[in-house]
Amino acid sequence: MTRGPRIGGRPQGPPAPAGPPPSPDGEEPAAPPAATKPGVLEPAAKPDGRAARKAAKKAAKGDAAGRRAPRRRRARLPIALAAAAVVAAGGVAAFIALDGAGSSGEAAATGLPPSTTKVTEQTLKDTETVDGELGYGPTYTATSGVKGTLTALPESGSEIKRGHELYEVDSAPVVLMYGSKPAYRPLTVGTEGSDVKRFEENLGALGYDGFTVDDEYSSSTAEAVREWQDDIGVEETGIVEPGRVVFAHGAVRVDSLQASVGGRVGPGTKVLDYTGTAKAVTVELETSEQRMAKKGAAVEVTLPENETVKAEIDEVTTVIDPGGQGEEPTTKVEVTVWLDSGEAAKAAADYALASVDVTFTAGQRENVLTVPVTALVALTEGGFGVEVVKDGTSSFVPVETGLFAGGKVEISGPGITAGTVVGTPE
């Protein structure tokens, strides 16, 4: 195996002689060329190993701080120092240095690396933490479905449940029901469809019976509806008018009012804005970070008092901002994380609105072998390796790299196991 440069300045072999050897015919040797061809590696006279190791340490610190390196460019290899970008699974960069002079002291005398570490078996996570806002999640708007005068409105902050009045038009209540789609037509005997079943499910949940919950509006359904209409104080027609029911995903919290009592409304008039009642975290990501936003993926939310709760991504929405005058439209990815589990809901209950940190896991590899990124060596024949130290000697072993995260890299290669000792820079 041909030895290669170490990330951090290990010698790749014995130091070169002080000058060029004499020619066979006794002539003075020709002066070396002023420059080498691109991509051709010439022997070094006496490069600065100390500077190389400093460059490697700087690269390692940058990775540990979670900074992302630029995309890979063609590496240029001067006589003493070569910088190359190592890009894999998230773009982690390190510097590769050639150090013909080697390190001073015992390491230089023995030919062993200046420092060592052991290969570790662990779960490697590629995580990223971003800012989020704790509140009640997305805001929705309730619009009127009937024509008339607003005679009652709830107060901002009110929480309203299924079967209760959301607002009032012409002294008749508009009632909240649970469902994912709005009412769009009258329901009467003979009507069939999923909207019929949705309403019947709500009617049954409110305690009314005597009908079958299915997609057919029967005379038995109409009888139960007349009973319901009597209870809420409206005319007992047995017909459900679409403007008298508002469907929402669950209980709602009134966020703000869009109209006033006494105002005239008609179909499509905005009446109020509402949210859910559970706490939720919203995060805005750049489109380049969309890889982190997978519905159902686990996240960690750190609350203002540094309490961390586990949750999962519930909604991922692409939002286009048209921009102001003279501005280009921008596209963002909005992520919603509901804190509705027992532990998360309890932890978030004391906060109305707050800034939080959300940690996404973009990639995870369980029970893999890892080394510090700085332990990688660029092999002259291509690819990467590590310098394995055993019984007072060292040898370069080629490895395949996997996930890069937190200053570590996943590796695999012949003879590489947990506990294998490998060389690292000082």
KEDO-127307 format. One record per residue (C-alpha): x, y, z. Coordinates in steps of 0.02 Angstrom, whole numbers, plus 32768, in hexadecimal, padded with zeros to 4 digits. Each point is the difference from the previous one (the first is absolute). Layout:
REM KEDO-127307
+------+------+------+
!   xx !   yy !   zz !
+------+------+------+
!    X !    Y !    Z !
...
+------+------+------+
//
This chain:
REM KEDO-127307
+------+------+------+
!   xx !   yy !   zz !
+------+------+------+
! 8000 ! 8000 ! 8000 !
! 8047 ! 80A8 ! 7FCE !
! 8002 ! 8077 ! 8091 !
! 7FAB ! 80A5 ! 7FEA !
! 7FF3 ! 80A8 ! 8054 !
! 7FAE ! 800B ! 80A9 !
! 7F7C ! 807B ! 8031 !
! 806C ! 805C ! 807C !
! 80B1 ! 7FEB ! 7FBF !
! 8042 ! 7F4E ! 8014 !
! 809B ! 7FD2 ! 7F9A !
! 7FDC ! 7F8E ! 7F70 !
! 80AF ! 7FB1 ! 8005 !
! 80B7 ! 8022 ! 802A !
! 8037 ! 80B4 ! 7FE7 !
! 8047 ! 802B ! 7F54 !
! 80BC ! 801A ! 7FF3 !
! 8040 ! 80B1 ! 8014 !
! 8027 ! 8015 ! 7F47 !
! 7FF2 ! 7FA7 ! 7F58 !
! 8076 ! 7F6C ! 7FE0 !
! 8090 ! 8016 ! 7F84 !
! 7FE3 ! 7FC5 ! 7F50 !
! 8053 ! 7F5C ! 7FC9 !
! 807D ! 8058 ! 7F8C !
! 803D ! 8075 ! 8088 !
! 7FAB ! 8099 ! 7FB8 !
! 7FB4 ! 807B ! 807A !
! 7F48 ! 7FDA ! 8017 !
! 7F87 ! 806E ! 7FA2 !
! 7F9F ! 8081 ! 8064 !
! 7F52 ! 7FC6 ! 802F !
! 7F71 ! 8048 ! 7F9A !
! 7FAF ! 809D ! 8045 !
! 7F54 ! 7FB0 ! 8009 !
! 7FAF ! 7F56 ! 7FEE !
! 7F74 ! 7FD4 ! 7F8B !
! 7F50 ! 8007 ! 8048 !
! 7FD2 ! 7F5C ! 8052 !
! 80B5 ! 7FBE ! 8006 !
! 8047 ! 7FED ! 80AF !
! 80BA ! 8027 ! 800E !
! 806C ! 7FD4 ! 8098 !
! 800B ! 8084 ! 8086 !
! 80A3 ! 804A ! 803D !
! 7FCC ! 8035 ! 80AF !
! 7F4A ! 8030 ! 8015 !
! 7FBA ! 804F ! 809C !
! 7FAC ! 7F73 ! 8062 !
! 7FD0 ! 8075 ! 808F !
! 7F96 ! 806C ! 7F8C !
! 7FAE ! 7F65 ! 7FB9 !
! 7FCE ! 7FC0 ! 80AA !
! 7FBA ! 80AB ! 802F !
! 7F98 ! 7FFD ! 7F61 !
! 7FBD ! 7F54 ! 802C !
! 7FD2 ! 8035 ! 80B1 !
! 7FA8 ! 809A ! 7FBC !
! 7F9B ! 7F93 ! 7F88 !
! 7FD1 ! 7F87 ! 808A !
! 7FC5 ! 808D ! 8072 !
! 7F98 ! 8049 ! 7F73 !
! 7FA9 ! 7F59 ! 7FE8 !
! 7FE1 ! 7FEC ! 80BA !
! 7FAC ! 80A9 ! 8005 !
! 7F83 ! 7FC3 ! 7F81 !
! 8034 ! 8074 ! 7F72 !
! 7FE3 ! 7FC0 ! 7F52 !
! 8091 ! 8004 ! 7F87 !
! 7FF8 ! 803A ! 7F4C !
! 7FE4 ! 7F82 ! 7F78 !
! 8095 ! 7F9D ! 7FC2 !
! 8078 ! 8052 ! 7F88 !
! 8094 ! 7FB3 ! 7FA4 !
! 808C ! 7FEA ! 8080 !
! 80A6 ! 8054 ! 7FDA !
! 809A ! 7FAF ! 804B !
! 8095 ! 8075 ! 8019 !
! 80A9 ! 7FB7 ! 8035 !
! 7FE0 ! 8008 ! 80BB !
! 7F47 ! 801C ! 8020 !
! 7F66 ! 7FBB ! 7FAA !
! 7F4F ! 8038 ! 802A !
! 7F70 ! 7F92 ! 7FCB !
! 7F47 ! 8006 ! 8028 !
! 7FB7 ! 7F5E ! 8041 !
! 7F47 ! 8008 ! 7FD8 !
! 7F87 ! 7F77 ! 802F !
! 7F52 ! 7FF6 ! 804D !
! 7FF3 ! 80B4 ! 8033 !
! 80A0 ! 804E ! 7FBF !
! 8085 ! 7FF0 ! 8087 !
! 80A9 ! 804A ! 7FD0 !
! 80B0 ! 7FDC ! 803C !
! 80AE ! 802F ! 7FC9 !
! 807B ! 7F81 ! 7FBD !
! 80B7 ! 802C ! 8018 !
! 80A2 ! 7FB5 ! 7FC1 !
! 8088 ! 800B ! 8083 !
! 80A7 ! 7FC2 ! 7FBD !
! 805D ! 803D ! 809A !
! 7F8F ! 7FA4 ! 807A !
! 7FE6 ! 8028 ! 80B7 !
! 808A ! 8025 ! 807B !
! 8028 ! 7F93 ! 8096 !
! 7FD5 ! 7F4B ! 801D !
! 7F79 ! 7FF4 ! 7F79 !
! 807C ! 8037 ! 7F79 !
! 8085 ! 7F88 ! 8040 !
! 7F8C ! 7F68 ! 8001 !
! 7F9C ! 8029 ! 7F63 !
! 7F5E ! 7FEE ! 8064 !
! 7F74 ! 8081 ! 7FFE !
! 800D ! 808C ! 8081 !
! 7F5D ! 7FCC ! 8052 !
! 7F85 ! 7F6F ! 7FFA !
! 7F4A ! 7FDA ! 8021 !
! 7F94 ! 7F64 ! 7FFF !
! 7F7A ! 7FD3 ! 7F83 !
! 7F59 ! 800F ! 805A !
! 7F5A ! 7FA8 ! 7FE3 !
! 7F70 ! 807B ! 8017 !
! 7F60 ! 8047 ! 7FB8 !
! 802D ! 8093 ! 7F91 !
! 7F80 ! 808B ! 7FE8 !
! 8004 ! 808D ! 7F83 !
! 7F9C ! 8084 ! 805F !
! 7FDA ! 80B7 ! 7FE8 !
! 7FAF ! 8078 ! 807A !
! 7F97 ! 8093 ! 7FC3 !
! 7F91 ! 8085 ! 804E !
! 7F47 ! 7FE0 ! 8015 !
! 7F68 ! 8059 ! 8047 !
! 7F92 ! 7FB2 ! 8085 !
! 7F48 ! 802D ! 7FF0 !
! 7F5F ! 7FAE ! 7FC8 !
! 8032 ! 7FCF ! 7F52 !
! 7FBA ! 803C ! 7F59 !
! 7F74 ! 8081 ! 7FFD !
! 7F60 ! 7FDF ! 7F9E !
! 7F71 ! 8074 ! 7FD0 !
! 7F47 ! 7FDD ! 801B !
! 7F93 ! 804F ! 7F79 !
! 7F44 ! 8015 ! 8004 !
! 7F95 ! 7F88 ! 7F9D !
! 7F5E ! 805E ! 8018 !
! 7FC2 ! 80B0 ! 7FE2 !
! 7FC9 ! 806B ! 8092 !
! 803A ! 8067 ! 8094 !
! 8081 ! 7FC9 ! 807F !
! 7FA6 ! 7FFC ! 80A7 !
! 8086 ! 7FAE ! 806D !
! 80BB ! 7FE1 ! 7FF9 !
! 8077 ! 7FA7 ! 8078 !
! 8090 ! 8059 ! 8057 !
! 80B2 ! 7FEB ! 7FC4 !
! 8052 ! 7F71 ! 805D !
! 7F5D ! 7FA1 ! 8018 !
! 8007 ! 7F43 ! 7FE9 !
! 7F6C ! 7FAF ! 7FAA !
! 7FD8 ! 7F47 ! 7FF3 !
! 7F93 ! 7F94 ! 7F91 !
! 7F46 ! 8028 ! 8005 !
! 801A ! 80AE ! 8049 !
! 7FD9 ! 80A6 ! 7FAE !
! 8090 ! 8050 ! 7FA1 !
! 7FA2 ! 80A1 ! 7FD7 !
! 7F4E ! 8036 ! 7FE0 !
! 7FA5 ! 8045 ! 7F66 !
! 7F4F ! 8044 ! 800E !
! 7FF6 ! 7FBA ! 80B1 !
! 801E ! 7F4E ! 7FC1 !
! 80A0 ! 7FA6 ! 8031 !
! 8086 ! 7FC7 ! 7F87 !
! 803D ! 7F5E ! 8051 !
! 80AF ! 7FB3 ! 8002 !
! 8012 ! 7F4D ! 7FC5 !
! 809E ! 7F97 ! 7FE7 !
! 803A ! 7FD0 ! 7F52 !
! 8086 ! 801B ! 7F7E !
! 7F90 ! 8049 ! 7F77 !
! 7F82 ! 808F ! 8001 !
! 7F45 ! 7FEF ! 7FE9 !
! 7FD1 ! 802F ! 7F4E !
! 7F4B ! 7FC8 ! 7FE3 !
! 7F5D ! 7FE6 ! 805E !
! 7FE9 ! 7F53 ! 804D !
! 7F51 ! 7FBA ! 7FEE !
! 7FAA ! 7F57 ! 7FF0 !
! 804C ! 7FA2 ! 7F6C !
! 80A8 ! 805D ! 8001 !
! 8095 ! 7F8A ! 7FF5 !
! 80BB ! 801C ! 8014 !
! 8092 ! 800E ! 8078 !
! 7FBE ! 80A7 ! 8040 !
! 7F64 ! 7FA6 ! 803E !
! 8069 ! 7F83 ! 8061 !
! 806C ! 808D ! 8047 !
! 7F66 ! 805A ! 8044 !
! 7FB2 ! 7F60 ! 8043 !
! 80A2 ! 7FD7 ! 805D !
! 7FF5 ! 80A9 ! 8056 !
! 7F47 ! 7FEA ! 8027 !
! 8026 ! 7F57 ! 8050 !
! 8093 ! 8049 ! 8063 !
! 7F88 ! 8083 ! 8048 !
! 7F90 ! 7F75 ! 8043 !
! 7F77 ! 7FF5 ! 7F7B !
! 7FCD ! 7F53 ! 7FC5 !
! 7F7A ! 7F9F ! 7FA0 !
! 805D ! 8006 ! 7F5A !
! 808E ! 7FA3 ! 7FAA !
! 80A5 ! 805A ! 7FE7 !
! 801F ! 7FE8 ! 7F46 !
! 8004 ! 8068 ! 7F61 !
! 7F42 ! 8006 ! 7FEB !
! 7F91 ! 8087 ! 804D !
! 7F65 ! 7F9C ! 8030 !
! 7F5B ! 8030 ! 8050 !
! 8048 ! 7FC1 ! 80A5 !
! 8091 ! 807B ! 7FEB !
! 7F82 ! 808C ! 7FDE !
! 7FA3 ! 7FD6 ! 80A0 !
! 80A1 ! 800B ! 8066 !
! 8028 ! 80A5 ! 7FAB !
! 7F57 ! 8049 ! 8031 !
! 8026 ! 7FD2 ! 80B4 !
! 80AA ! 8054 ! 7FF3 !
! 7FB2 ! 809C ! 7FB1 !
! 7F84 ! 800C ! 808F !
! 8090 ! 7FF9 ! 807D !
! 8062 ! 808E ! 7FAF !
! 7F66 ! 806D ! 7FE8 !
! 7FE6 ! 8004 ! 7F45 !
! 7F6F ! 7FCD ! 7F90 !
! 7FE7 ! 7F42 ! 7FFE !
! 800A ! 7FDD ! 7F46 !
! 8064 ! 7F5F ! 8001 !
! 8070 ! 8050 ! 7F7D !
! 80B4 ! 8034 ! 8026 !
! 8029 ! 80A5 ! 7FA9 !
! 80BB ! 800E ! 7FD8 !
! 8012 ! 80AF ! 8049 !
! 7FC4 ! 7FC6 ! 80AC !
! 8094 ! 7F8C ! 801D !
! 80BC ! 8023 ! 7FFF !
! 8077 ! 7F6B ! 7FF7 !
! 80AC ! 8006 ! 8052 !
! 8082 ! 7F7A ! 8028 !
! 7FD4 ! 8008 ! 80B8 !
! 7FDC ! 807A ! 808C !
! 8032 ! 80B2 ! 7FD0 !
! 8048 ! 8099 ! 8055 !
! 7FC4 ! 80A8 ! 7FBF !
! 809A ! 805F ! 7FCA !
! 7FB4 ! 80A4 ! 7FC1 !
! 7F5D ! 8048 ! 7FBF !
! 7FEC ! 8039 ! 7F4C !
! 7F51 ! 804A ! 8014 !
! 7F97 ! 8059 ! 8082 !
! 7F57 ! 7FDF ! 804F !
! 7F7D ! 805B ! 7F9A !
! 8061 ! 7FEF ! 7F60 !
! 7FB3 ! 7FB6 ! 7F64 !
! 8046 ! 7F5D ! 7FBF !
! 7FE5 ! 7F93 ! 7F69 !
! 804C ! 7F63 ! 7FB7 !
! 80BE ! 8013 ! 8002 !
! 8006 ! 808F ! 8080 !
! 8090 ! 7FEA ! 807B !
! 7FBE ! 7FF1 ! 80B1 !
! 8091 ! 7FC8 ! 806D !
! 80AA ! 7FAD ! 8003 !
! 801E ! 7F65 ! 8068 !
! 8087 ! 7F81 ! 802C !
! 8000 ! 7F59 ! 8055 !
! 8003 ! 7FF7 ! 80BE !
! 809D ! 7F96 ! 800F !
! 80AC ! 8050 ! 8002 !
! 8066 ! 7FF3 ! 7F62 !
! 80AA ! 8035 ! 7FC2 !
! 8014 ! 804B ! 7F53 !
! 80A8 ! 8005 ! 7FA7 !
! 802D ! 8056 ! 7F5D !
! 8087 ! 7FA9 ! 7F9A !
! 805A ! 802C ! 7F60 !
! 7FD7 ! 7F8F ! 7F6D !
! 80B3 ! 7FBF ! 8008 !
! 7FD9 ! 7FBB ! 80AE !
! 7F64 ! 7FA3 ! 7FCA !
! 805B ! 7F5A ! 8014 !
! 7FE9 ! 8015 ! 80BB !
! 7F43 ! 8019 ! 7FF4 !
! 7FB0 ! 7F56 ! 7FF0 !
! 7F50 ! 7FE7 ! 8043 !
! 8006 ! 7F8A ! 8094 !
! 80BA ! 801B ! 801F !
! 8037 ! 8012 ! 80B5 !
! 803C ! 80A9 ! 8042 !
! 8035 ! 8047 ! 80A8 !
! 7FBB ! 80A5 ! 803D !
! 8060 ! 8064 ! 8082 !
! 7F8D ! 8074 ! 8062 !
! 8034 ! 80A7 ! 804E !
! 8032 ! 7FB0 ! 80A6 !
! 8071 ! 7F85 ! 7FA2 !
! 7F83 ! 7F73 ! 8017 !
! 8006 ! 7F8A ! 7F6B !
! 7F69 ! 7FA0 ! 7FC2 !
! 7FF1 ! 7F81 ! 7F73 !
! 7F81 ! 8018 ! 7F75 !
! 7FE9 ! 7FDD ! 7F48 !
! 7FDF ! 8064 ! 7F63 !
! 7F46 ! 8009 ! 7FDC !
! 7FF5 ! 8073 ! 7F69 !
! 8078 ! 803A ! 7F78 !
! 7FC2 ! 808D ! 7F90 !
! 8054 ! 8060 ! 7F74 !
! 7FDD ! 80BA ! 8011 !
! 8020 ! 807D ! 7F75 !
! 801A ! 80B5 ! 8033 !
! 7FDF ! 8070 ! 7F69 !
! 8072 ! 8088 ! 8048 !
! 7FE7 ! 80BB ! 8000 !
! 8012 ! 8078 ! 7F71 !
! 80A2 ! 7FE0 ! 7FA4 !
! 8024 ! 7F63 ! 8066 !
! 8010 ! 7F4F ! 7FBF !
! 7F84 ! 7F7D ! 8040 !
! 804A ! 7F89 ! 8080 !
! 7FD1 ! 7F4E ! 802A !
! 8008 ! 7FBD ! 80B1 !
! 7FD6 ! 7F5B ! 8052 !
! 7F8F ! 8010 ! 8099 !
! 8005 ! 7F72 ! 807D !
! 7F7D ! 7FE6 ! 8089 !
! 8024 ! 7F97 ! 809A !
! 7F6B ! 7FE5 ! 8073 !
! 802B ! 7FEE ! 80B9 !
! 7F64 ! 7F9C ! 8028 !
! 804A ! 7F67 ! 8054 !
! 7FF1 ! 7FF6 ! 80BD !
! 80B4 ! 802F ! 802C !
! 8015 ! 8083 ! 7F78 !
! 7F56 ! 8051 ! 8020 !
! 8023 ! 800B ! 80BB !
! 80AD ! 804D ! 7FE5 !
! 7FBC ! 8083 ! 7F84 !
! 7F64 ! 802C ! 8064 !
! 8053 ! 8091 ! 805D !
! 802F ! 805B ! 7F60 !
! 7F89 ! 8061 ! 7F91 !
! 807C ! 803D ! 7F7F !
! 80BB ! 7FE0 ! 8009 !
! 809C ! 7FE4 ! 7F98 !
! 8043 ! 7F4E ! 8004 !
! 8089 ! 7F97 ! 7FB1 !
! 7FD1 ! 7F6E ! 7F91 !
! 8080 ! 7F78 ! 7FDB !
! 7FE5 ! 7F9E ! 7F60 !
! 8058 ! 7F5D ! 7FD8 !
! 802A ! 7FFF ! 7F47 !
! 805A ! 7F59 ! 8005 !
! 8025 ! 7F77 ! 807D !
! 806B ! 7F64 ! 7FFB !
! 7FF3 ! 7F86 ! 8091 !
! 808F ! 7F97 ! 8044 !
! 8082 ! 8035 ! 7F80 !
! 80BD ! 8011 ! 800F !
! 803C ! 80B4 ! 800C !
! 80A1 ! 8064 ! 800E !
! 8023 ! 80BB ! 800A !
! 7FFE ! 804F ! 7F52 !
! 80B6 ! 8032 ! 801B !
! 8033 ! 7F47 ! 8006 !
! 7FDB ! 7FEF ! 7F45 !
! 8094 ! 7FF5 ! 7F8A !
! 7FF4 ! 8027 ! 7F45 !
! 8052 ! 7F6E ! 7FA4 !
! 8067 ! 802A ! 7F66 !
! 7FA7 ! 7F79 ! 7F9B !
! 7F5A ! 8051 ! 802C !
! 7F82 ! 7FF1 ! 808B !
! 801D ! 8009 ! 80BA !
! 8051 ! 7F97 ! 8086 !
! 8036 ! 8001 ! 80B5 !
! 80AC ! 7FDF ! 804A !
! 7FED ! 7F66 ! 806E !
! 807C ! 7FF6 ! 8090 !
! 8029 ! 7F52 ! 8044 !
! 8095 ! 7FB5 ! 805B !
! 806C ! 809B ! 7FED !
! 7FE7 ! 800F ! 7F44 !
! 7F7F ! 8052 ! 7F8F !
! 7FB2 ! 7FDB ! 7F58 !
! 7F82 ! 8057 ! 7F92 !
! 7F5A ! 7FA7 ! 7FE7 !
! 7F81 ! 803A ! 7F7D !
! 7F51 ! 8023 ! 8043 !
! 7F54 ! 8029 ! 7FBD !
! 7FB0 ! 809C ! 804E !
! 7F49 ! 8013 ! 802C !
! 7FA6 ! 8084 ! 8066 !
! 805F ! 809A ! 803C !
! 7FBC ! 8051 ! 809D !
! 803F ! 805E ! 8098 !
! 80B7 ! 7FF2 ! 7FD1 !
! 7FF4 ! 7F43 ! 7FE9 !
! 7FF6 ! 7F96 ! 7F64 !
! 7FBB ! 7F52 ! 7FE5 !
! 8083 ! 7F88 ! 7FBA !
! 8011 ! 7F4A ! 7FCC !
! 8096 ! 7FA1 ! 7FBF !
! 8064 ! 7F5F ! 800C !
! 8032 ! 7FDB ! 80B3 !
! 7FAC ! 809E ! 8045 !
! 7FA1 ! 7FD6 ! 809F !
! 7FCC ! 805A ! 809E !
! 809E ! 8023 ! 8065 !
! 8077 ! 8005 ! 7F6B !
! 8084 ! 8084 ! 8022 !
! 8017 ! 8081 ! 7F77 !
! 806F ! 8098 ! 7FED !
! 7FC6 ! 80B4 ! 8010 !
! 8057 ! 80AA ! 7FF9 !
! 8041 ! 804F ! 809F !
+------+------+------+
//
